[in-house]
Amino acid sequence: MSLVNQLLLNTLIVITPILLYQVLWIDRQEHPGQFHSARIITAACMVVSLLCMACPFELYEGLQYDFRLVPLTICFLYAGTFHALGVAAVIALYRLVLGGTGAYLQLLLLPLTCLLLFAASRWYWSGDKRELAKKAFILGGALSLVSVLATWFIRWYEGSPLLPAFYVYFPLFCLLLSGTLSLAVLLIEQIKKNIRRRNLYHRADKMNVLGELAASFAHEIRNPLTVAKGFMQMLKHNELPEEKRKIYSQMVLEELIKAQSIVNDYMTFARPQLEAVERLDAKPLIEKALKTLESYARLSNVSLDIQLDEKLMINANKEKFIQCIVHLCRNGIEAMPGGGCLKVIGAVHSRSVCIDIIDQGVGMTEEEIRRLGTPYYTTRGKGTGLGMMVTYRTIQTFHGRIDVTSQVGKGTCFSIMIPSVQSGSYH
């Protein structure tokens, strides 16, 4: 039973790095479509080979077996001949360190194994790629025959015959070695398939977002252009009074400015890098933003409760920061159609400037909160959510985030968290 346990231990040693790669390394790649790095595979195969040789099973004295040829084969197949020769060199050096009467004969058979794997690698990749696991099983059987050849040479050289126990356990060894190699290939190919499938999903998501952005942009910019077109058609009438011409011309100009503002917002969303980012005190900027909303709040029967600490120092772009505050506060006012109180609280918590914008409005569900800031989504009956998209993206460029808590019928709190800048951070 101990022989079987050692064989299964070798199988575990071979399979574990593949599973660890799937769990720990795959999401850290800069290029998701790339399955592997030849250097990573080579290093892993070297370590696995040494571990397998350090944990052999001994059929009887002087006759030890392990799965060192499995990582060597994987390196030949997935990293290339040059890297696999490095693994073979490590195996040879460690075998010399272990010593024994059969060490040199085994080293003489190692080049034969490498030639076999070099020739088999071309056969392995030819034909149907869905049959790779089966081919790996066959290749494992061929490698087992190499082990038999090595054993026969060693025993012939030493002048001692093979014991009957060899013929009992050797088929089990062949089966487990072939099965381990086949399982390793199956896992590797499944990982590659999962990566390809994930890339397809990523491309599909990007195309969906692109379609939603295009629809959102078309919807937003069509309204002012339609209005401008209507006024331009009216200006073509010769009998139109001069006073109305001036009014209509001004309206056309306002609608074109609105269209330009929409284009600028989309450019901000598409290219979030901000110029003129500087150290600012957020308090006067918030007060300025709320000043522009005072009349709108009075018309909506909404009172403003402002509680701001001194020296709310952040790194931000002045105009973009004010734009974000105005948008979130306007949303809070519009969320209270029957009136109420909008609280704006600013303070420093845990090295971050926290700005809470709290309304007493209709609130949002968990699904509505989750979709905030996504293309073509708005909680109002009109609009496309462009303002919220730009707000989320802008706050991200300040290395901050927006947290939202809400209860339906009770209100919503938007919490803007931006890293606080200490005076000692600047010279």
Secondary structure, DSSP 8 states (H G I E B T S, - for coil): -HHHHHHHHHHHHHHHHHHHIIIIIGGG-SSTT----HHHHHHHHHHHHHHHHHS-EEEETTEEE--THHHHHHHHHHT-HHHHHHHHHHHHHHHHHH--TTHHHHHHHHHHHHHHHHHHHHHHHSS-GGGHHHHHHHHHHHHHHHHHHHHHHHHHHHT----HHHHHHHHHHHHHHHHHHHHHHHHHHHHHHHHHHHHHHHHHHHHHHHHHHHHHHHHHHHHHHHHHHHHHHHHT-TTS-HHHHHHHHHHHHHHHHHHHHHHHHHHHHH----SS-EEEEHHHHHHHHHHHTHHHHHHTTEEEEEEE-S--EEEE-HHHHHHHHHHHHHHHHHT-TT-EEEEEEEEEETTEEEEEEE--S----HHHHHHTTSTT--SSSSS-SHHHHHHHHHHHHTT-EEEEEEETTTEEEEEEEEE---GGG--
